[in-house]
Amino acid sequence: MTARWARSFLNVFVAWSNFVVLGCPHEDGSGFEPRVGYRCLEHIREFADRLLGEVEEFVCDELARGTLKVEGKKASIEEVLMGLQCTGSACYFDSAGKAAAKVASTALPVVSSRVAIPPQAGQVDPLDWLPSAQAWVVEHLEEMRLPEHLWSERVLACHQVSAEEEPALADRLLEAGMAALVPESELPRRSDGSLLSGGLFAVRKNDSEDRLIFDRRPENSTMPALDWAHLPGGACFARLLLRPCEYLRGSGDDLRNFY
């Protein structure tokens, strides 16, 4: 039983490592594994066998059966890990619990006076710039919504705005032209009447300001991903090979309050 557990553990470990290396791509995303590798097949087999041997040496019957009990400081660590069902702010599902977001997430509570909002927000209408086919999608975005039985797992948005901060934050967003009031009857809902509510949270910008982030994933999960861009995962750049005479250049502009 221990040998079978060790092989299963190693398979999961390799699969999870590949997933992380690719930047945790969405199943409908455009991340892909580049057709290069650091090791030949012979070395991979040798490395995997050595790692499997270490796992088999580590595992015991109690661990394989899930009955292992620990004491002392190890028990305290196990108790903490039991409360963490996801790592960081990458998981917002109902089943994930709220402990991880508080322990490991970079999401901060929103303080309206710290949010980096311009006095007047610039406005760009994508319909003026997109090709006709893509402009039609933006103009009819509601029609992109899938039948409810095809929606992804119910997502809980990360919302870090306290009731005390909501009025001041709403006033700032409305005054800057970054938000608009709409009738509640026009808000997107599930068939059970519950709202597909997004969330607002902050991430640190500097000592005196925070960036304001809108989490739209509850509504994003009801629509198919657009295939307008086919780009590799960011981690793929770590495997980019250049000749001695070649170099990689990237250009951009960081506007003061544009995210």
C-alpha positions as MATLAB code, in Angstrom:
seq = 'MTARWARSFLNVFVAWSNFVVLGCPHEDGSGFEPRVGYRCLEHIREFADRLLGEVEEFVCDELARGTLKVEGKKASIEEVLMGLQCTGSACYFDSAGKAAAKVASTALPVVSSRVAIPPQAGQVDPLDWLPSAQAWVVEHLEEMRLPEHLWSERVLACHQVSAEEEPALADRLLEAGMAALVPESELPRRSDGSLLSGGLFAVRKNDSEDRLIFDRRPENSTMPALDWAHLPGGACFARLLLRPCEYLRGSGDDLRNFY';
ca = [
       0.000    0.000    0.000;
       2.846    2.376    0.803;
       4.418    1.870   -2.645;
       1.107    2.665   -4.356;
       0.634    5.759   -2.166;
       4.162    6.950   -2.983;
       3.603    6.652   -6.744;
       0.274    8.463   -6.494;
       1.848   11.213   -4.379;
       4.709   11.651   -6.861;
       2.308   11.870   -9.811;
       0.276   14.565   -8.073;
       3.446   16.431   -7.086;
       4.755   16.463  -10.675;
       1.357   17.504  -12.069;
       1.030   20.339   -9.549;
       4.605   21.510  -10.204;
       3.940   21.680  -13.949;
       0.740   23.603  -13.300;
       2.568   26.180  -11.168;
       5.446   26.510  -13.646;
       2.906   27.378  -16.345;
       1.492   30.162  -14.201;
      -1.644   28.245  -13.063;
      -3.399   28.640  -16.447;
      -7.182   28.416  -16.751;
      -8.436   25.356  -18.625;
      -9.705   27.650  -21.398;
      -6.647   29.887  -21.298;
      -3.748   30.179  -23.700;
      -0.863   29.049  -21.490;
       1.148   26.211  -22.969;
       4.287   24.213  -22.292;
       7.151   25.219  -24.633;
       8.674   22.393  -26.644;
      11.959   22.459  -24.758;
      13.206   20.769  -21.621;
      16.098   20.856  -19.218;
      16.613   17.096  -19.103;
      16.609   14.267  -21.600;
      14.227   11.347  -21.071;
      16.984    9.199  -19.569;
      17.815   11.804  -16.934;
      14.121   12.390  -16.191;
      13.621    8.675  -15.535;
      16.667    8.561  -13.250;
      15.561   11.678  -11.371;
      11.981   10.413  -10.959;
      13.152    7.014   -9.676;
      15.438    8.671   -7.134;
      12.635   10.946   -5.952;
      10.223    8.011   -5.754;
      12.734    6.169   -3.596;
      12.886    9.085   -1.190;
       9.086    9.222   -0.950;
       8.865    5.476   -0.340;
      11.470    5.792    2.420;
       9.506    8.614    4.012;
       5.991    7.123    3.883;
       4.583    4.809    6.533;
       1.383    2.727    6.753;
      -0.359    5.289    8.963;
       0.389    8.113    6.523;
      -0.815    6.085    3.546;
      -4.064    5.214    5.325;
      -4.608    8.779    6.533;
      -4.547    7.745   10.180;
      -1.225    9.319   11.179;
      -1.452   11.471   14.291;
       1.203   13.951   15.317;
       1.908   15.600   18.652;
       3.686   18.642   20.000;
       4.685   21.420   17.618;
       3.961   19.233   14.581;
       0.365   18.947   15.757;
       0.103   22.746   15.880;
       1.353   22.977   12.295;
      -1.093   20.295   11.178;
      -3.954   22.184   12.843;
      -3.037   25.348   10.933;
      -2.707   23.486    7.624;
      -6.144   21.919    8.089;
      -7.611   25.414    7.952;
      -5.819   26.272    4.706;
      -7.652   24.751    1.782;
      -6.017   27.011   -0.802;
      -2.851   29.105   -1.035;
      -2.908   32.868   -1.448;
      -5.633   34.846   -3.163;
      -5.797   32.557   -6.204;
      -8.741   30.609   -4.791;
     -12.100   32.260   -4.124;
     -14.438   29.276   -4.220;
     -17.008   28.727   -1.500;
     -15.342   25.433   -0.550;
     -11.969   27.102    0.016;
     -12.797   28.755    3.310;
     -11.681   32.205    4.357;
      -8.571   31.361    6.349;
      -6.172   31.371    3.418;
      -7.160   34.823    2.208;
      -6.365   36.246    5.636;
      -3.125   34.333    6.139;
      -1.366   34.310    2.760;
      -3.176   36.714    0.452;
      -1.802   40.081   -0.705;
      -5.364   41.465   -0.749;
      -5.732   44.334    1.717;
      -8.807   45.975    3.250;
      -9.891   49.016    1.240;
      -9.341   52.399    2.896;
     -11.027   54.992    0.700;
      -8.534   57.757    1.548;
      -5.610   55.574    0.427;
      -7.028   54.380   -2.903;
      -5.099   55.783   -5.895;
      -7.962   57.304   -7.893;
      -7.474   60.243  -10.311;
      -9.675   63.348   -9.831;
     -11.302   62.570  -13.178;
     -11.000   59.196  -14.858;
     -10.175   59.015  -18.547;
     -12.719   57.278  -20.755;
     -11.945   55.062  -23.759;
     -14.759   53.416  -25.702;
     -13.439   50.069  -27.013;
     -16.111   50.131  -29.730;
     -14.184   52.985  -31.370;
     -11.000   50.941  -31.659;
     -11.833   47.234  -31.948;
     -12.392   45.431  -35.282;
     -16.071   45.036  -36.102;
     -16.292   41.366  -35.046;
     -14.719   42.042  -31.651;
     -16.693   45.251  -31.188;
     -19.900   43.255  -31.658;
     -18.888   40.943  -28.794;
     -18.261   43.879  -26.451;
     -21.535   45.518  -27.425;
     -23.492   42.274  -26.895;
     -21.533   40.880  -23.950;
     -24.697   39.770  -22.156;
     -25.442   37.428  -25.056;
     -22.150   35.631  -24.411;
     -23.479   34.239  -21.131;
     -23.679   30.435  -21.176;
     -26.692   28.410  -19.992;
     -26.474   28.178  -16.221;
     -25.780   24.423  -16.170;
     -22.539   25.142  -18.083;
     -21.271   27.792  -15.666;
     -18.050   27.121  -13.780;
     -18.006   26.335  -10.064;
     -19.652   29.048   -7.975;
     -17.037   31.680   -7.221;
     -16.925   33.868   -4.120;
     -15.433   37.263   -4.981;
     -12.792   38.785   -2.735;
     -14.498   41.841   -1.216;
     -12.502   43.782    1.374;
     -14.599   46.934    1.759;
     -16.075   47.392    5.211;
     -19.539   48.873    5.683;
     -17.924   51.976    7.204;
     -15.758   52.566    4.117;
     -18.420   51.911    1.464;
     -20.052   55.398    1.397;
     -16.743   57.276    1.084;
     -15.405   54.865   -1.550;
     -18.627   55.059   -3.565;
     -18.507   58.883   -3.500;
     -14.915   58.907   -4.784;
     -15.646   56.438   -7.595;
     -18.766   58.323   -8.684;
     -17.066   61.729   -8.572;
     -14.137   60.459  -10.665;
     -16.429   58.862  -13.243;
     -15.166   55.359  -12.494;
     -18.582   54.042  -11.458;
     -22.218   54.608  -12.364;
     -25.507   53.946  -10.597;
     -27.792   51.353  -12.213;
     -31.201   49.954  -11.202;
     -30.959   46.818   -9.088;
     -33.253   45.072  -11.572;
     -30.482   45.251  -14.199;
     -27.872   43.462  -12.094;
     -26.870   39.932  -13.213;
     -28.328   37.109  -11.137;
     -28.482   33.357  -10.926;
     -31.716   31.477  -11.440;
     -32.158   31.302   -7.647;
     -32.147   35.117   -7.507;
     -28.703   35.514   -5.962;
     -26.529   38.287   -7.401;
     -23.344   37.616   -9.366;
     -21.599   40.119   -7.124;
     -18.032   41.173   -7.821;
     -15.653   42.395   -5.153;
     -13.227   45.210   -4.432;
      -9.937   44.826   -2.624;
      -6.673   46.731   -2.357;
      -3.035   45.886   -2.974;
      -0.165   48.054   -1.786;
       1.103   50.681   -4.248;
       3.429   52.736   -2.029;
       3.609   54.032    1.532;
       0.601   56.324    1.127;
      -1.522   54.697   -1.626;
      -3.140   51.401   -2.552;
      -4.304   50.052   -5.878;
      -8.012   49.258   -6.105;
      -8.730   45.895   -7.757;
     -12.129   44.727   -9.023;
     -12.721   40.961   -8.823;
     -15.238   40.130  -11.577;
     -14.699   36.374  -11.515;
     -18.233   35.484  -10.349;
     -19.583   36.890  -13.625;
     -16.567   35.809  -15.685;
     -17.329   32.210  -14.734;
     -20.640   32.441  -16.609;
     -19.013   33.294  -19.949;
     -16.553   31.503  -22.256;
     -13.020   32.875  -22.389;
     -12.331   34.983  -25.464;
      -9.615   33.635  -27.764;
      -8.468   36.996  -29.097;
      -4.914   36.544  -27.801;
      -2.817   33.380  -27.812;
       0.032   34.057  -25.427;
       2.301   31.734  -23.430;
       2.231   31.705  -19.659;
       4.613   34.198  -18.072;
       6.714   31.357  -16.650;
       7.634   30.323  -20.209;
       9.952   33.333  -20.477;
      12.189   31.634  -17.911;
      12.915   29.037  -20.623;
      13.564   31.469  -23.445;
      16.831   30.633  -25.234;
      18.821   33.414  -26.942;
      21.989   33.306  -29.004;
      24.980   35.343  -27.740;
      24.202   38.040  -30.320;
      20.468   38.234  -29.403;
      18.637   40.126  -26.694;
      15.057   40.551  -25.509;
      13.513   44.004  -25.271;
      10.181   45.088  -23.841;
       8.698   48.568  -23.929;
       5.797   50.092  -22.052;
       4.454   53.117  -20.243;
       3.361   53.172  -16.608;
       0.612   55.777  -16.301;
       0.167   57.353  -12.877;
      -3.234   55.863  -12.030;
      -3.965   53.289  -14.718;
      -4.476   49.622  -13.925;
];
